[in-house]
């Protein structure tokens, strides 16, 4: 029985049916009703119409001939395109309908063999009709023609080796009004399909393409969005980025199941997005007013959905399974979430017709065994006209010009344009506010989060099984009015970002500010006040009553916690000796001077004022010299305000308690814990039941 099955059975108390509704149990461990509302599962009242996340992929398209095969005979009035070489065929007939005979079609023996589409033209394939680029032709359908329809065709093998980078095979020029449906677009270089305004892409198999299943780009328009009103519905988007462009061009941000760029109004519904060798669905740069609904997003190497420097979106009623395992193991120092919101938020000045609210809302979704959950992030250095902005040449929609000439000098501290208001006036309003893409007005509510570290390959990663609300950066731009601490305060406390009414199963952690991980109860408590109304099957406590330290680091009962060797020392969770329970921390010294750390920089949440410290120690092999437990009291920016060194007694074969009263200085926001001392290789000792708590009056 999987973790989610146990949790649901525990909550609802029904061994075979939930509230009288039959259920399906899938190999992934997903349990969902065959016919029920989201209200029935959660047992909670929803303010809005409730949705049921998909229990199985809603778009099983690839190989589904019942959907993909076209008409066996040509439609009335259609022009028949014979199988074989079509290099001399006359496709220059605007408004015509072409029917491709069953069999393989080719388009000529040079790289630019292609079909130049004309306005109001329809291209239909008979059963088994294939247009094959033979890894010779670059593109299948080109031109900026409008109102083109392509259906029931297999379009394969376009591009030569690594050609078509950042280009599309179908609708190469992002023509408007295209309808692309019931096609198999497979094994092409670049993107299988490009989208323009008023495009509909539905019931397609977009599989194993070199860069993307779909993508889009039009030249930017000052004061407007380049692409508007697109629909992706019931597509299977699988296995894309076979050419591994992120390795070929590190940091390019140019891969995924699909990429959106500079779009206003997108409906992404009922798709099966799986096994892509990068992000599943990636919206990057000034995307506005998106709806992600009813999608089944699973087993993508990186994030399931990445919404980046964009605005106003609703993500509801989706299923997220096993995403970001590869990225999580590759980038162990940061979250690899199922949903990543990077410098994105809600803004009432922009459209919200499709999304339904001038916010980013993530609700009524199901998450199981993704590397992490939802990550909300802002980089203090990423703003318009800063080299921290990787979308060169673009500004936010609120500052003009929004299109900035790219720099000739890429020196990190030089602005892109010394005359742009996001340099000359960035310290004053409205520019101080509007030059930034901001993580604000975000709601993460009424979701189910399941995490089983026995299933997810955490491999010691710090941010496995984490929800995050963080900001980082560097205070290294002398002309910037933004500081890291200021942006952290805004994102954490002043930007209307809220987790609430979620249900957590498994040992979730919660990352705040710099990324310090805290317990569920600390996350819910002041000053963070997140996840009001939420539940956790792990209990709410951070450890012993009043303890600032998480339970595992304090008692070692379920794991080694955050303990790690710092230098010349190894640590392990030991059953040889224990003060309380059945486990303690064993420290083995390997050289003369040694250190051990609680690796959760900049430490546990703590306020100023008197604290009581208690821990238990016991000798092992030999005797360490001058061992101490050191507490570093740190401020909001991680700076050390003061420290206390608490010496061990002479260690013996018996457990001894060490107690101390200390005073955290004004301005304290965290405490970092280390053990230091001297000795010699082969010496060991034990530590257990570490407590730091507020002094009681």
C-alpha positions in Angstrom: 0.0 0.0 0.0 1.5 3.3 -1.0 1.8 6.4 1.2 -1.2 8.1 -0.4 -3.4 5.0 -0.1 -2.6 4.8 3.6 -3.3 8.4 4.1 -6.6 8.4 2.3 -7.7 5.2 4.1 -6.7 6.8 7.4 -8.7 9.9 6.7 -11.8 8.3 5.3 -11.8 5.0 7.1 -13.1 3.0 4.1 -11.2 -0.1 3.0 -12.7 -0.5 -0.5 -14.9 2.5 -1.1 -14.6 6.1 -0.2 -18.0 7.5 0.9 -19.7 4.8 -1.2 -17.8 5.7 -4.4 -15.8 3.0 -6.1 -12.1 3.8 -6.6 -9.3 3.0 -9.0 -5.9 2.1 -7.8 -3.1 2.5 -10.3 0.4 1.1 -10.5 1.8 4.5 -9.4 -0.2 4.2 -6.2 -2.6 6.9 -7.2 -6.1 6.4 -5.7 -9.0 8.4 -7.3 -12.7 8.0 -7.6 -14.3 6.8 -10.8 -17.2 9.2 -10.4 -16.9 11.7 -7.6 -16.3 15.3 -6.9 -13.2 16.8 -5.3 -15.4 17.6 -2.4 -16.1 13.9 -1.7 -12.4 13.0 -1.5 -11.3 15.9 0.6 -14.3 16.1 2.8 -13.9 19.9 2.8 -16.0 22.7 1.4 -14.6 24.6 -1.5 -15.4 28.2 -2.2 -15.2 27.6 -6.0 -16.5 24.8 -8.2 -14.4 21.8 -7.2 -12.3 19.8 -9.7 -11.1 16.2 -9.8 -7.6 15.7 -10.9 -7.2 13.1 -13.6 -6.6 9.6 -12.2 -5.1 8.4 -15.5 -3.7 10.1 -18.5 -6.5 12.0 -20.3 -4.6 12.1 -23.7 -3.3 8.6 -24.6 -2.7 9.7 -28.2 0.6 8.2 -29.5 -0.2 5.0 -31.4 -4.0 5.4 -31.0 -4.9 4.7 -34.7 -8.6 5.1 -33.9 -8.0 8.8 -33.2 -5.1 9.5 -35.5 -6.1 7.7 -38.8 -7.7 10.0 -41.3 -10.4 9.3 -43.8 -9.8 6.3 -46.1 -11.0 8.3 -49.1 -10.5 11.8 -50.2 -13.1 14.3 -48.9 -15.4 15.7 -51.6 -13.6 18.4 -53.6 -10.2 17.5 -52.1 -7.0 17.5 -54.2 -5.3 14.1 -53.9 -1.6 14.1 -53.1 -0.1 10.8 -54.3 2.4 8.9 -52.1 6.1 9.1 -53.0 8.0 12.2 -54.0 5.8 15.4 -53.8 8.7 17.7 -54.8 7.0 18.9 -57.9 3.4 18.9 -56.6 1.5 22.2 -56.8 0.6 23.1 -53.2 0.2 26.8 -54.2 -3.6 26.7 -54.1 -5.0 29.0 -51.4 -8.2 27.7 -49.9 -7.8 24.2 -51.2 -8.1 20.9 -49.3 -5.3 18.4 -49.9 -5.7 14.7 -49.0 -2.5 12.7 -48.7 -2.7 9.1 -49.9 -1.7 6.4 -47.4 2.1 5.8 -47.6 5.3 7.8 -47.3 5.5 11.3 -48.9 8.7 13.2 -49.4 9.3 16.9 -50.3 12.4 17.1 -52.4 16.1 16.5 -52.2 17.4 19.7 -50.7 17.2 21.2 -47.2 14.4 23.6 -48.2 12.1 21.0 -49.6 8.9 22.0 -47.8 5.2 22.8 -48.1 4.7 26.6 -48.2 1.2 26.9 -46.8 -1.4 29.3 -48.2 -4.3 31.0 -46.5 -7.4 28.9 -45.6 -5.8 25.7 -46.8 -6.4 22.2 -45.3 -4.0 19.3 -45.3 -5.5 15.9 -44.4 -3.8 12.5 -44.2 -5.4 9.2 -45.1 -4.7 6.2 -42.8 -1.0 5.8 -42.5 -0.1 8.9 -44.5 3.5 10.0 -43.6 5.4 13.1 -44.6 9.1 12.1 -44.1 11.8 14.7 -44.0 14.4 11.9 -44.3 16.7 14.0 -42.0 17.3 16.0 -45.1 14.6 18.7 -45.2 14.5 21.2 -42.4 10.8 22.1 -42.2 7.5 20.6 -43.2 5.0 23.5 -43.2 6.2 27.0 -43.5 5.0 30.6 -44.2 2.9 33.1 -42.2 -0.3 32.0 -43.9 -3.5 32.3 -41.8 -6.2 29.8 -41.0 -4.4 26.7 -42.0 -5.6 23.2 -40.9 -3.3 20.2 -40.6 -4.8 16.9 -39.5 -4.3 13.1 -39.5 -0.6 13.2 -40.7 2.5 11.6 -39.4 5.3 14.2 -39.8 8.7 12.9 -39.0 12.5 13.1 -39.5 12.8 16.8 -40.3 16.1 18.5 -39.6 19.7 17.3 -40.1 21.6 16.3 -37.0 21.3 19.4 -34.7 19.6 21.7 -37.2 16.4 23.6 -36.4 17.6 24.8 -33.0 14.9 27.3 -31.8 12.9 26.6 -35.0 9.7 24.7 -35.7 8.9 22.0 -38.2 5.1 22.5 -38.4 4.0 26.2 -38.7 7.6 27.2 -38.8 6.7 31.0 -39.1 4.1 30.9 -36.3 1.2 31.8 -38.6 -2.1 32.9 -37.0 -5.3 30.9 -36.9 -3.7 27.4 -37.4 -5.5 24.3 -36.3 -3.2 21.3 -35.8 -5.0 18.2 -34.7 -4.9 14.3 -34.8 -1.2 14.3 -36.0 1.9 12.4 -35.0 4.8 14.8 -35.0 7.8 12.7 -34.0 11.6 12.5 -34.3 12.2 16.0 -35.7 15.0 18.4 -34.8 14.0 21.7 -33.0 10.3 22.0 -32.1 7.7 19.7 -33.6 5.1 22.6 -33.8 5.4 26.3 -33.5 2.3 28.3 -32.4 1.0 31.7 -33.5 -2.0 33.7 -32.3 -5.4 32.0 -32.3 -3.8 28.6 -32.8 -5.4 25.4 -31.6 -3.2 22.3 -31.1 -5.2 19.3 -30.0 -5.2 15.5 -30.0 -1.7 15.2 -31.3 1.2 13.0 -30.4 4.2 15.3 -30.0 7.0 12.9 -29.2 10.8 12.5 -29.2 11.6 15.7 -30.9 15.1 17.2 -30.6 14.3 20.3 -28.6 10.6 20.7 -27.8 7.2 19.0 -28.6 5.9 22.6 -29.2 7.3 26.1 -28.9 6.7 29.6 -30.2 8.3 32.9 -31.0 7.4 36.1 -32.7 9.3 39.3 -32.7 8.3 41.3 -29.7 5.8 44.2 -30.0 6.3 47.3 -28.0 3.4 47.6 -25.5 1.7 44.4 -26.4 2.1 40.6 -26.4 3.5 39.0 -29.5 1.2 35.9 -29.4 -2.4 35.8 -28.2 -5.2 33.3 -27.5 -3.8 29.8 -27.9 -5.2 26.4 -26.9 -3.4 23.1 -26.3 -5.8 20.4 -25.5 -5.6 16.6 -25.3 -2.1 16.2 -26.6 0.4 13.6 -25.6 3.7 15.4 -25.2 6.4 12.9 -24.5 10.2 12.2 -24.6 11.2 15.6 -26.1 14.6 17.2 -26.0 16.3 14.1 -27.4 19.2 16.4 -28.5 19.9 17.5 -24.8 20.3 21.2 -25.6 20.8 22.2 -22.0 24.0 20.2 -22.0 25.1 21.5 -25.4 24.4 25.1 -24.4 24.5 25.3 -20.6 22.0 27.7 -19.2 20.2 28.2 -22.5 16.7 27.6 -20.9 15.7 26.2 -24.3 14.2 22.8 -23.9 11.2 20.9 -22.6 8.0 19.3 -23.5 6.8 22.7 -24.6 7.8 26.4 -24.2 5.6 29.5 -24.1 7.1 32.9 -24.8 5.4 36.3 -24.7 1.8 35.0 -24.8 -1.4 36.6 -23.6 -4.2 34.1 -23.1 -3.4 30.4 -23.1 -5.6 27.3 -22.2 -3.5 24.2 -21.5 -6.0 21.5 -20.7 -6.2 17.7 -20.5 -2.7 16.9 -21.9 -0.5 14.0 -20.9 3.0 15.5 -20.5 5.5 12.8 -19.6 9.1 11.6 -19.8 10.4 14.8 -21.4 14.1 15.2 -20.9 13.8 18.6 -19.4 10.8 20.7 -18.0 7.3 19.4 -18.9 5.6 22.8 -19.6 7.7 26.0 -19.4 6.2 29.5 -19.7 9.1 32.0 -19.9 9.0 35.8 -20.2 5.9 38.1 -20.0 3.3 35.4 -20.4 0.0 36.6 -19.2 -3.4 35.0 -18.3 -2.8 31.2 -18.4 -5.0 28.3 -17.4 -3.4 24.8 -16.7 -6.3 22.4 -16.0 -6.8 18.7 -16.1 -3.3 17.8 -17.2 -1.4 14.6 -16.2 2.2 15.6 -15.8 4.5 12.7 -14.9 8.1 11.5 -15.0 9.7 14.6 -16.6 13.4 15.0 -15.8 12.9 18.6 -14.6 10.0 20.6 -13.3 6.5 19.7 -14.3 5.4 23.3 -14.8 7.8 26.3 -14.7 6.1 29.7 -14.8 8.9 32.3 -15.2 8.8 36.1 -15.1 5.1 35.9 -16.0 1.7 36.9 -14.7 -1.8 35.8 -13.7 -2.2 32.0 -14.0 -4.5 29.3 -12.6 -3.1 25.8 -12.1 -6.0 23.6 -11.0 -7.2 20.0 -11.2 -3.9 18.6 -12.4 -1.9 15.4 -11.4 1.8 15.7 -10.8 3.8 12.4 -10.5 7.5 11.7 -10.1 8.7 14.9 -11.7 12.2 16.5 -11.4 14.1 13.5 -10.1 17.0 14.0 -12.5 17.2 17.8 -11.8 16.9 17.2 -8.1 19.9 14.9 -8.0 21.8 17.2 -10.4 21.2 20.4 -8.4 21.1 19.3 -4.8 21.5 22.7 -3.4 18.1 24.0 -4.5 14.6 22.8 -4.8 13.6 20.8 -7.9 9.8 21.2 -7.7 6.8 19.9 -9.5 5.7 23.6 -9.9 8.3 26.4 -10.0 7.1 30.0 -9.9 10.2 32.1 -10.7 9.7 35.9 -10.4 6.0 35.5 -11.3 2.9 36.7 -9.7 -0.5 38.3 -10.0 -1.2 41.8 -11.2 -4.6 43.5 -11.6 -3.3 45.7 -14.4 -3.1 42.8 -16.7 -5.6 40.4 -18.3 -7.2 37.7 -16.3 -10.0 36.5 -18.6 -8.6 33.0 -19.0 -7.0 32.6 -15.5 -10.1 34.0 -13.8 -8.2 36.1 -11.2 -5.4 38.7 -11.1 -3.3 36.2 -9.1 -1.4 33.0 -9.5 -3.6 30.3 -8.0 -2.5 26.7 -7.5 -5.4 24.6 -6.1 -7.1 21.3 -6.2 -4.0 19.5 -7.6 -2.6 16.1 -6.7 1.1 15.7 -6.1 2.8 12.4 -5.6 6.5 11.7 -5.1 7.8 14.6 -7.1 11.3 15.6 -6.0 9.8 18.7 -4.3 6.4 20.4 -4.2 5.8 24.0 -5.1 8.6 26.5 -5.1 8.0 30.3 -5.1 11.3 32.2 -5.8 12.6 35.6 -6.6 16.2 36.6 -7.5 17.1 40.0 -6.0 19.3 40.7 -9.1 16.7 39.9 -11.7 15.0 43.0 -12.9 14.5 44.9 -16.1 17.8 46.4 -17.5 19.9 44.3 -15.1 22.3 41.7 -16.3 20.6 39.5 -13.8 17.7 39.3 -16.3 18.4 36.4 -18.6 15.6 37.5 -21.0 17.8 40.0 -22.7 16.1 42.9 -24.4 12.8 42.5 -22.5 11.4 44.7 -19.7 8.2 44.2 -17.7 4.9 45.2 -19.3 4.7 48.3 -17.1 7.8 50.2 -18.1 8.5 51.7 -21.5 10.4 51.0 -23.6 9.7 47.4 -22.8 12.1 46.5 -25.6 15.7 47.3 -24.8 18.6 47.1 -27.2 20.9 44.3 -26.2 24.2 45.5 -24.7 27.5 45.6 -26.5 29.4 45.2 -23.2 28.2 42.2 -21.1 30.2 43.2 -18.0 28.1 42.0 -15.1 28.0 45.3 -13.3 27.2 47.4 -16.4 23.5 48.2 -17.2 22.1 47.2 -20.5 21.1 50.8 -21.3 22.3 53.8 -19.3 19.4 55.9 -20.5 16.6 53.5 -19.6 14.4 54.5 -16.6 15.2 51.1 -15.0 18.7 52.5 -14.6 18.2 56.3 -14.3 15.1 56.3 -12.1 15.0 52.8 -10.7 15.3 54.0 -7.1 12.1 56.0 -7.4 8.4 55.0 -8.0 6.8 53.8 -10.1 10.1 52.3 -11.4 11.2 50.8 -8.2 8.1 48.6 -8.2 7.6 48.1 -11.9 11.1 47.4 -13.1 11.0 44.0 -11.3 9.2 40.8 -12.1 7.8 40.0 -8.7 6.7 36.8 -6.8 3.5 38.2 -5.4 -0.2 37.5 -5.0 0.2 33.8 -5.1 -2.1 31.2 -3.5 -1.2 27.6 -3.0 -4.4 26.1 -1.5 -6.5 22.9 -1.2 -3.9 20.6 -2.7 -2.9 17.0 -1.8 0.9 16.5 -1.3 2.4 13.0 -0.9 6.1 12.4 -0.5 7.8 9.1 0.3 11.6 9.4 0.6 11.9 5.6 0.2 10.6 6.1 -3.3 12.0 9.5 -4.4 15.8 9.3 -5.1 16.8 12.0 -2.7 20.4 10.8 -2.4 21.1 13.2 0.4 19.8 16.3 -1.4 19.0 19.2 1.0 15.8 20.1 -0.8 14.0 16.8 -1.4 10.4 16.9 -0.2 10.3 20.7 0.2 7.8 23.5 -0.2 9.6 26.7 -0.7 9.0 30.5 -0.4 12.5 31.9 -0.9 14.6 34.7 -2.4 18.3 34.9 -3.0 20.8 37.0 -4.9 23.9 39.1 -4.2 24.2 42.7 -3.1 26.8 43.4 -5.9 25.1 46.0 -8.1 26.1 49.4 -6.7 23.3 51.2 -8.7 20.5 48.8 -7.6 18.0 49.9 -5.0 17.2 46.3 -4.2 18.9 44.3 -1.4 18.6 40.6 -0.9 17.3 41.1 2.6 14.7 43.5 1.4 13.5 41.2 -1.4 13.4 38.3 1.1 11.2 40.3 3.5 8.9 41.3 0.7 8.5 37.8 -0.8 8.1 36.2 2.7 5.9 38.8 4.5 4.7 41.6 2.2 3.7 40.1 -1.2 0.5 38.3 -0.3 2.0 34.9 -0.9 0.1 32.2 1.0 0.0 28.4 1.4 -3.3 27.3 3.0 -5.7 24.4 3.5 -3.3 21.9 2.0 -2.9 18.2 3.1 0.6 16.8 3.5 1.6 13.2 3.8 5.2 12.2 4.4 8.1 14.1 6.0 7.7 17.4 4.1 10.0 20.3 5.0 9.4 24.0 4.3 12.1 26.4 3.0 11.9 30.1 3.7 14.0 33.2 3.0 17.5 32.0 1.9 16.1 28.4 1.8 16.5 27.5 5.5 14.4 24.4 6.0 11.9 24.4 9.0 9.3 22.1 10.3 5.6 22.2 9.5 4.7 23.8 12.9 7.4 26.5 12.5 6.1 27.2 9.0 2.7 27.7 10.5 3.8 29.8 13.4 4.8 33.4 13.6 6.5 35.1 11.9 5.7 33.0 8.8 2.1 32.1 9.4 1.9 29.9 6.3 -0.4 26.9 5.7 -3.3 28.0 7.9 -5.9 25.3 7.9 -3.5 22.7 6.5 -2.8 19.3 7.9 0.2 16.9 8.1 0.3 13.2 9.0 3.7 13.8 10.6 2.2 15.9 13.5 3.0 19.5 13.9 5.9 19.5 16.4 9.4 20.7 15.7 10.8 18.4 18.3 10.6 18.4 22.1 8.1 21.0 23.5 9.5 24.5 22.7 12.6 23.1 21.0 13.9 25.3 18.1 15.6 22.2 16.7 13.8 19.7 14.5 13.0 16.3 16.0 15.5 14.2 14.0 18.4 16.5 14.6 17.6 16.6 18.3 16.9 13.0 19.0 18.2 11.0 16.0 15.3 8.6 16.2 14.1 8.6 12.6 17.2 9.9 10.7 20.5 11.7 11.2 18.7 15.0 10.7 20.9 17.9 9.5 24.1 16.6 11.1 27.1 16.4 8.8 30.8 16.3 9.0 32.3 19.7 8.5 36.0 19.0 8.5 38.1 16.1 9.8 35.1 14.3 11.3 32.5 11.8 10.2 29.1 11.5 11.7 26.6 8.6 11.8 23.3 7.6 13.5 24.3 5.1 16.1 22.4 2.3 17.9 25.4 1.5 20.0 24.6 4.1 22.6 21.5 6.3 23.2 20.5 8.6 26.0 16.8 8.7 25.0 15.1 6.4 22.6 17.3 4.0 20.6 19.7 6.3 18.6 22.3 8.9 19.2 24.9 10.8 17.0 28.3 9.2 16.8 31.2 11.6 15.9 34.4 10.0 14.7 37.5 12.3 14.6 39.9 11.8 11.7 42.6 14.5 12.4 43.9 17.0 15.0 41.3 19.7 14.5 37.8 18.9 13.6 34.3 20.3 13.1 30.7 19.0 12.8 27.8 21.1 11.5 24.0 21.2 11.5 23.8 21.8 7.8 20.8 24.1 7.4 22.5 27.5 6.9 21.8 30.0 8.2 20.2 27.9 10.9 17.0 27.4 12.8 14.4 30.1 13.2 15.1 32.0 16.4 14.3 35.3 18.0 16.2 37.5 20.4 16.2 37.0 24.1 17.2 34.4 26.7 17.4 30.8 25.7 18.0 27.5 27.6 20.4 25.0 26.0 20.6 21.3 27.0 22.3 18.3 25.4 23.7 15.0 26.5 27.2 13.6 25.8 29.1 10.4 26.4 32.6 9.2 25.6 33.5 6.6 23.0 37.0 5.7 22.0 39.8 8.0 23.4 39.2 11.5 24.6 38.6 14.6 22.4 40.3 17.8 23.4 38.3 21.0 24.1 35.0 19.9 22.5 32.4 22.6 22.3 28.9 23.2 21.0 28.9 26.6 19.3 25.8 28.7 18.7 26.0 31.4 16.1 23.1 33.9 16.3 22.5 35.4 12.9 20.4 38.3 11.5 18.1 38.5 8.5 20.9 38.6 6.0 22.7 35.7 7.6 25.3 37.9 9.3 26.7 36.7 12.6 25.5 38.9 15.5 27.1 36.9 18.4 28.1 33.4 19.3 28.2 31.2 22.4 30.6 28.3 22.9 29.4 25.7 25.4 32.2 23.4 26.6 31.7 19.7 27.2 32.6 18.2 30.6 35.3 15.5 30.8 33.8 12.6 28.9 33.2 9.3 30.5 31.4 6.0 29.8 28.3 7.5 31.3 25.9 10.0 29.7 26.2 13.6 31.1 23.9 16.5 30.6 25.2 19.9 29.7 23.0 22.9 30.3 23.6 26.6 29.7 21.6 29.9 29.7 22.4 32.1 26.7 21.1 35.4 25.4 20.3 35.8 21.7 21.0 39.5 20.7 18.6 41.9 19.3 18.0 41.3 15.6 18.4 37.6 15.8 16.4 35.6 13.2 18.3 32.3 13.2 20.8 30.2 15.1 23.4 28.0 13.5 24.9 25.0 15.4 28.3 23.5 15.1 30.6 21.2 17.2 34.3 22.0 17.2 37.4 20.8 19.0 40.8 19.1 18.7 42.1 15.6 19.3 43.5 12.8 17.2 42.4 10.3 14.6 40.4 7.4 16.0 38.8 9.3 18.8 35.0 9.2 19.0 32.1 10.4 21.2 28.3 10.4 21.3 25.7 13.2 21.4 21.9 13.1 22.0 18.8 15.0 22.9 19.9 18.5 21.9 17.4 21.2 23.0 17.4 25.0 22.5 14.2 26.6 23.8 13.0 30.0 25.0 13.5 30.6 28.7 10.2 30.3 30.5 9.1 33.1 32.8 
